[in-house]
Amino acid sequence: DEFPNFAMKNIRSVEDIFPVFRELFQKETA
């Protein structure tokens, strides 16, 4: 029961963080 819930939370966190990380990465390389 806990593992699927943890996976969902983890995926949601990555989806929230990824755009921000990508924006920072583009600034670094720009």
C-alpha positions in Angstrom: 0.0 0.0 0.0 2.7 2.5 0.9 4.9 1.9 -2.1 2.5 3.1 -4.8 1.6 6.1 -2.7 5.3 7.0 -2.3 5.8 6.5 -6.0 3.0 8.9 -6.8 4.4 11.5 -4.4 7.8 11.1 -5.9 6.6 11.4 -9.5 4.5 14.5 -8.5 7.6 16.1 -6.9 9.7 15.5 -10.0 7.0 16.9 -12.3 6.9 20.0 -10.0 10.7 20.4 -9.8 11.8 19.5 -13.3 10.6 22.7 -15.1 12.4 24.8 -12.5 15.6 22.7 -12.8 15.4 22.9 -16.6 15.0 26.7 -16.5 18.0 27.0 -14.2 20.0 24.7 -16.5 19.1 26.8 -19.6 20.3 29.9 -17.7 23.6 28.2 -16.9 24.3 27.1 -20.5 23.0 30.3 -22.1 
